[in-house]
Amino acid sequence: MKKLDVLRYHPPSPLQVVEHEAFSQRGLRLFVKRDDLLHPHVSGNKWRKLKHNLIAARRLGFSKLITFGGAFSNHIAAAAAAGMEFGYSTIGVVSGEESGVVNPTLSFAQGCGMELLFTSRANLRNKTETELLELLKIDATGAFILPQGGANCLALPGCREIVTETTAQLGRPPDFFVTACGTGATLAGIATGIADSKCRALGISVLKGGFLQNEVENLLAKCGEQSCNRWEVLNDFHFGGYAKWTPELIEFINDFKLKTGIPLDPIYTGKAFFATVQLAEQGFFPAGTSIVLVHTGGLQGIAGFNERFGDLVL
Ligand SMILES: *Cc1c(COP(=O)(O)O)cnc(C)c1O
């Protein structure tokens, strides 16, 4: 049981100063919050979002976790690894028309002892969790149900810790936080943390459709959090939609790694970092401001991406 203390009392993730000409030329200071280094397998914002869920599950006496996600999902990989490390059995309901889909993410999850059940992508998108459990005849007694992406109210306090940690590391809040957005829960958690400062938060949507501003507002309201007006979702950097990419994006990711040593994934962090550099070049950030780019992890996804498209990402 003591093992959960690893989650409760972990040291802060490193805050790395990054030298990059797009920022230094304009009097901007860039820091990368290396949440990708929080844990080798429960990486990035998935650690932040799972933290208080796992603590609650333990307190409520649950020993089983059931969750949902796409076939390459960072959340599925993180939940499986967390289950193994902290002593929960895990079931993952993943998208796939047939069972036995093999890719590096799902092999990893199975290796952690996660039981995988498959359903169509449409089911995963349209059905409620209760409907999915019924459809797949899953016995959920004694199970803690985590939504897709781990995006529930218990995800917010963990993501808020990104703000408190960074503020302590800098000695004051930065002027901007920037994070990639999928469900928007990470941005929502950061927004709750900046409510008392002059700081702003930008969420870079990796999805097409422009609905995330509303989703984040809805999540904040559902969780009883005040929505301050110092955060926003930017919708111009999705590269065509979820998991879509262009050669320009891949070149940026590889170039950024060569210049800074920081690896990025093509689904989330690559797009958020690309956006931040482009915003700097466009003069979006006033001179003298400090920008904290949150490295939300997701590096496990590179193997699956390279397997599908050829070894593009370094
Ligand atoms: C899941 C994930 C996100 C999206 O986080 P949300 O809280 O769903 O917005 C961003 N970056 C990485 C690397 C992720 O794995």
The ligand as a Gaussian input file, in Angstrom:
#p B3LYP/6-31G(d) Opt

LIG

0 1
 C       -3.033000      12.543000     -23.778000
 C       -2.010000      13.536000     -24.178000
 C       -2.318000      14.893000     -24.350000
 C       -3.719000      15.409000     -24.255000
 O       -4.046000      15.758000     -22.939000
 P       -5.534000      16.200000     -22.586000
 O       -5.529000      16.336000     -21.118000
 O       -6.412000      15.062000     -23.028000
 O       -5.852000      17.422000     -23.310000
 C       -1.300000      15.770000     -24.645000
 N       -0.029000      15.327000     -24.812000
 C        0.291000      14.036000     -24.697000
 C        1.690000      13.626000     -24.946000
 C       -0.684000      13.101000     -24.371000
 O       -0.347000      11.807000     -24.271000

